[in-house]
Amino acid sequence: VKVIVPGGAGGVLDVLARQLYNRLQETLGQPFVVENRPGANGLLGSQAVKSAAPDGYTILHSTASSMVMSEALNPDLPVKTLRDLEPVALSSVGGVLLAVHPSVPAKNLPELVELMRREPKKYASYGSWGIGSNGHLTMEWIKQRAGLAIEHVPYKTAPGLLTDIVGGVIPIGWIDVASPLGFIAQGKLRPIALTGTVRSPKLPDVKVLSEQGYPFTPAGWQGIFAPKGTPQDIVERLHNAINREQVQPAFRESLLQANVPPAQAVSREVFVQTITNDLATWRKVVVDGNIKPE
């Protein structure tokens, strides 16, 4: 089975995918080969799977950012998640982190919002790893709610953004929950808030948005998709096998190491409803903020 992963080797998406399919290879007795296909915020990977034969031998392991946020930002994309792909399973759910350089005198989200209101010229911009990313659209929702004017600076890569926040080049930014842990431990970065509904295991004191007066619950997730028209018995077999792995200690440990909460195995119907709800929520953020794709 070829597994298309629309991200680079060594990233959180790639690492968790390889952990999962190494396990599935053993339990299903079937070789799984991960093929990294980064580019165009996941679109290259989605297109490859959309056009693949619907026989269960090509699947996609992707993210909410690629599968719902991109479509919410640009409904004219050539791949529509629910129209062109078959949702198989939700493999993990976690948040993204709002963090600041230690020189920023804010310890939580209300303090940061007040600071941005009080000193708009000093705190005139924030970074994320791209237009339409989880961090970008979440911050746009916060801006709409709080009446802020801070400008978005899209970075090409998350490591580049992290380097610039730590270096004080840009004082505020949204990053993943795993790569900044060392900087946070060294006091070179201060975490402010987390998206989603569950705190991360390695940063248990960092509150989610809804705990800080900003009731916004969409999270980041990783999920598996097959080409539309894949036989239902194959989809169900994959779904059941992935759900079984999620509750095994080995996969839970890999999530913990990536600072992602333990996975909760859910039905395909729940996964489809999550996609539907997320598309509607992010699309409203995009329309209300008049946000345009690149």
C-alpha positions as CSV (number, residue, x, y, z in Angstrom):
1,V,0.0,0.0,0.0
2,K,1.4,3.4,-1.0
3,V,0.8,6.1,1.7
4,I,1.0,9.6,0.3
5,V,2.1,12.0,3.1
6,P,1.9,15.7,1.9
7,G,4.7,16.9,4.1
8,G,8.5,16.6,4.3
9,A,10.5,13.8,5.9
10,G,11.1,14.2,9.6
11,G,8.1,16.5,10.4
12,V,5.4,15.6,12.9
13,L,3.1,14.5,10.2
14,D,5.7,12.2,8.6
15,V,6.9,10.8,12.0
16,L,3.4,9.9,13.2
17,A,2.4,8.5,9.9
18,R,5.5,6.2,9.8
19,Q,4.8,5.0,13.3
20,L,1.3,4.1,12.4
21,Y,2.1,2.3,9.2
22,N,5.0,0.4,10.6
23,R,2.5,-1.0,13.1
24,L,-0.2,-1.7,10.4
25,Q,2.4,-3.5,8.3
26,E,2.8,-6.0,11.2
27,T,-0.9,-6.4,12.1
28,L,-2.3,-6.6,8.5
29,G,0.7,-8.5,7.1
30,Q,0.8,-6.0,4.2
31,P,3.7,-3.7,3.2
32,F,3.0,0.0,3.6
33,V,5.4,2.4,1.9
34,V,5.3,6.1,2.9
35,E,5.9,8.5,0.0
36,N,6.5,12.2,0.9
37,R,4.7,14.5,-1.5
38,P,5.0,18.0,0.0
39,G,3.9,21.2,-1.8
40,A,0.9,23.5,-2.3
41,N,-0.3,23.1,1.3
42,G,-1.1,19.4,0.7
43,L,-2.7,19.8,-2.7
44,L,-0.1,17.8,-4.6
45,G,-0.7,14.8,-2.3
46,S,-4.5,15.1,-2.5
47,Q,-4.4,15.3,-6.3
48,A,-2.2,12.2,-6.4
49,V,-4.7,10.2,-4.3
50,K,-7.8,11.6,-6.1
51,S,-6.4,10.3,-9.4
52,A,-5.2,6.9,-8.1
53,A,-7.0,3.7,-8.7
54,P,-9.7,3.1,-6.0
55,D,-8.4,-0.3,-5.0
56,G,-7.1,0.4,-1.5
57,Y,-3.5,0.4,-2.6
58,T,-3.1,4.2,-2.5
59,I,-4.1,6.2,0.5
60,L,-3.5,9.7,1.9
61,H,-2.4,10.6,5.4
62,S,-3.0,14.3,5.7
63,T,-3.9,17.2,8.0
64,A,-6.8,19.5,8.8
65,S,-4.8,22.4,7.4
66,S,-4.6,20.6,4.0
67,M,-8.0,19.0,3.9
68,V,-10.3,21.6,5.4
69,M,-8.6,25.0,5.9
70,S,-7.2,25.1,2.3
71,E,-10.7,24.4,0.9
72,A,-12.3,26.9,3.2
73,L,-9.8,29.5,2.0
74,N,-10.3,28.6,-1.7
75,P,-13.5,26.7,-2.5
76,D,-12.3,26.5,-6.2
77,L,-9.4,24.0,-5.5
78,P,-9.3,21.1,-7.9
79,V,-9.7,18.6,-5.0
80,K,-12.7,18.8,-2.6
81,T,-12.3,16.6,0.4
82,L,-15.7,15.1,0.7
83,R,-16.5,15.1,-3.0
84,D,-13.3,13.6,-4.3
85,L,-12.0,11.5,-1.4
86,E,-13.2,8.8,1.0
87,P,-12.6,9.6,4.7
88,V,-11.2,6.4,6.3
89,A,-10.1,7.3,9.9
90,L,-9.1,10.1,12.2
91,S,-5.7,9.2,13.6
92,S,-4.8,12.1,15.9
93,V,-6.2,15.4,17.2
94,G,-4.1,18.2,18.7
95,G,-3.6,22.0,18.8
96,V,-1.2,24.5,17.5
97,L,0.7,26.9,19.8
98,L,0.6,30.6,20.1
99,A,4.0,31.7,21.4
100,V,6.0,34.9,22.0
101,H,9.5,36.1,22.5
102,P,10.4,36.5,26.2
103,S,10.6,40.2,25.8
104,V,6.8,40.4,25.2
105,P,5.3,41.1,28.7
106,A,2.3,38.9,28.4
107,K,1.7,35.6,30.1
108,N,-1.6,34.6,28.6
109,L,-4.0,35.4,25.8
110,P,-6.1,38.2,27.5
111,E,-2.8,40.0,28.4
112,L,-1.5,39.6,24.9
113,V,-4.7,41.0,23.3
114,E,-4.5,44.0,25.7
115,L,-0.9,44.5,24.8
116,M,-1.7,44.5,21.1
117,R,-4.5,46.9,21.6
118,R,-2.4,49.3,23.8
119,E,0.8,49.2,21.6
120,P,-0.3,48.5,18.0
121,K,2.8,49.9,16.5
122,K,5.2,47.9,18.6
123,Y,3.2,44.7,18.1
124,A,2.2,45.2,14.5
125,S,2.6,41.7,13.1
126,Y,2.5,38.0,13.9
127,G,3.8,35.0,12.0
128,S,2.4,31.7,10.9
129,W,3.6,29.0,8.5
130,G,1.5,30.2,5.6
131,I,-1.8,31.8,4.4
132,G,-4.7,29.5,5.3
133,S,-2.7,27.7,8.0
134,N,-4.3,26.8,11.3
135,G,-2.4,29.6,13.1
136,H,-3.3,32.2,10.5
137,L,-7.0,31.5,10.5
138,T,-7.2,31.1,14.3
139,M,-5.5,34.5,14.8
140,E,-7.9,36.1,12.2
141,W,-10.8,34.8,14.3
142,I,-9.2,36.3,17.4
143,K,-8.7,39.6,15.6
144,Q,-12.3,39.7,14.5
145,R,-13.5,39.0,18.0
146,A,-11.1,41.4,19.8
147,G,-11.1,44.1,17.2
148,L,-7.3,44.0,16.5
149,A,-5.4,45.3,13.5
150,I,-2.2,43.2,13.8
151,E,-0.9,42.1,10.4
152,H,-0.1,38.5,9.3
153,V,3.4,37.6,8.0
154,P,3.3,34.2,6.3
155,Y,6.4,32.1,6.4
156,K,7.4,29.5,3.9
157,T,8.4,27.0,6.6
158,A,7.6,26.4,10.3
159,P,11.3,26.1,11.3
160,G,12.1,29.5,9.7
161,L,9.3,31.1,11.7
162,L,10.4,29.4,15.0
163,T,13.9,30.8,14.4
164,D,12.6,34.3,13.9
165,I,10.4,34.2,17.0
166,V,13.3,33.0,19.2
167,G,15.6,35.6,17.6
168,G,13.1,38.4,18.3
169,V,12.7,39.2,14.6
170,I,9.0,38.7,14.9
171,P,7.7,38.7,18.5
172,I,4.5,36.7,18.1
173,G,3.7,33.6,16.1
174,W,1.8,30.3,15.8
175,I,3.9,27.1,15.7
176,D,3.6,23.4,16.2
177,V,3.6,21.8,19.6
178,A,6.7,19.7,19.3
179,S,9.6,21.7,17.8
180,P,9.6,24.6,20.3
181,L,9.8,22.5,23.4
182,G,13.5,22.9,23.9
183,F,13.3,26.7,23.5
184,I,10.4,26.9,26.0
185,A,12.4,24.8,28.5
186,Q,15.4,27.2,28.1
187,G,13.2,30.3,28.6
188,K,13.8,31.5,25.0
189,L,10.2,31.2,24.1
190,R,6.9,31.7,26.1
191,P,3.8,29.7,25.2
192,I,0.6,31.7,25.4
193,A,-2.3,29.6,24.2
194,L,-3.3,26.4,22.4
195,T,-6.0,25.7,19.8
196,G,-8.5,22.8,20.2
197,T,-10.1,21.5,23.4
198,V,-7.4,19.6,25.1
199,R,-4.1,20.7,26.6
200,S,-0.9,19.1,25.3
201,P,0.8,16.5,27.4
202,K,4.2,18.2,27.6
203,L,2.8,21.7,28.2
204,P,0.0,21.0,30.7
205,D,0.0,24.6,32.1
206,V,-0.8,26.2,28.7
207,K,-4.5,26.8,28.5
208,V,-6.6,26.3,25.3
209,L,-8.4,29.3,23.8
210,S,-11.8,28.5,25.4
211,E,-10.2,28.5,28.8
212,Q,-9.0,32.0,28.2
213,G,-12.2,33.6,27.2
214,Y,-12.0,32.8,23.5
215,P,-14.4,29.9,22.8
216,F,-13.0,28.6,19.5
217,T,-12.7,24.8,19.5
218,P,-11.6,23.6,16.0
219,A,-8.3,21.7,16.4
220,G,-5.6,20.4,14.1
221,W,-5.9,16.8,13.2
222,Q,-4.4,14.0,11.1
223,G,-6.6,11.7,9.1
224,I,-6.5,9.0,6.4
225,F,-8.3,9.2,3.1
226,A,-8.8,6.8,0.1
227,P,-9.8,7.6,-3.5
228,K,-13.5,8.0,-4.0
229,G,-15.1,4.7,-5.1
230,T,-12.8,2.5,-3.0
231,P,-14.8,-0.6,-2.0
232,Q,-16.5,-0.2,1.4
233,D,-15.1,-3.5,2.7
234,I,-11.5,-2.2,2.1
235,V,-12.3,1.1,3.7
236,E,-13.8,-0.5,6.7
237,R,-10.9,-2.9,7.1
238,L,-8.4,0.0,7.1
239,H,-10.6,2.0,9.4
240,N,-10.9,-0.8,11.9
241,A,-7.2,-1.6,11.8
242,I,-6.2,2.1,12.3
243,N,-8.6,2.5,15.2
244,R,-7.2,-0.6,16.9
245,E,-3.7,0.8,16.6
246,Q,-4.6,4.2,18.1
247,V,-5.3,2.7,21.5
248,Q,-2.1,0.6,21.6
249,P,0.6,1.7,24.0
250,A,3.2,2.0,21.2
251,F,1.2,4.5,19.2
252,R,0.1,6.4,22.2
253,E,3.8,6.8,23.2
254,S,4.6,8.2,19.7
255,L,1.9,10.8,20.2
256,L,3.2,11.7,23.6
257,Q,6.7,12.2,22.2
258,A,5.2,14.6,19.6
259,N,3.3,16.4,22.4
260,V,0.0,15.3,21.0
261,P,-2.9,14.2,23.3
262,P,-3.8,10.4,23.3
263,A,-5.9,9.6,20.3
264,Q,-9.6,8.7,20.6
265,A,-10.8,6.1,18.1
266,V,-13.9,7.5,16.4
267,S,-16.3,6.2,13.8
268,R,-16.1,7.2,10.2
269,E,-19.4,9.1,10.6
270,V,-17.9,11.2,13.4
271,F,-14.8,11.9,11.1
272,V,-17.1,13.0,8.3
273,Q,-19.0,15.3,10.7
274,T,-15.8,16.8,12.0
275,I,-14.7,17.6,8.4
276,T,-18.2,19.1,7.6
277,N,-18.2,21.2,10.8
278,D,-14.6,22.4,10.3
279,L,-15.3,23.4,6.7
280,A,-18.2,25.6,7.8
281,T,-16.3,27.1,10.7
282,W,-13.2,28.0,8.8
283,R,-15.2,29.3,5.8
284,K,-17.0,31.7,8.0
285,V,-13.7,33.0,9.4
286,V,-12.4,33.5,5.8
287,V,-15.5,35.3,4.6
288,D,-15.9,37.5,7.7
289,G,-12.2,38.5,7.5
290,N,-12.2,38.9,3.7
291,I,-9.1,36.6,3.6
292,K,-7.8,35.9,0.1
293,P,-5.7,32.9,-1.0
294,E,-2.2,33.6,-2.3
